[in-house]
Amino acid sequence: MTAAEQAARQPVEGAQARLILDWKTPVLQRNFYGGVYRPALLRANLAGAGIAPGCTFHSLRHTYASLCIAAGIQPFMLSKFMGHANTNVTLGVYARLLHDDHSEAMAALGAINAPAAENVVRLRG
């Protein structure tokens, strides 16, 4: 069993303790991946999340940008959100997504939070 797999099987308190990061010093990528991200991914999959094992932290960045485009956020604003030097960088990476109609996909994502039936009562939020 790898260190990340062992960390993923720790009690919740152990996982939460790893998430306290000291932002006064740089976080090394290998420390973050091995100590925080990888165990969180494995823990989510133990709970049945079905996340692809090759999902990198950078993949989450692209997912966020793709969802912003699908939600109608303009490239100029997305460029600011992503920290790109200019809008051309954003357009170069995500241009293929700008011409598609994402309304059905966004409606499906919005429906995830909707109650499945009238007799379902939301406990939080």
Beta strands, then each sheet from edge to edge (+ up, - down):
end
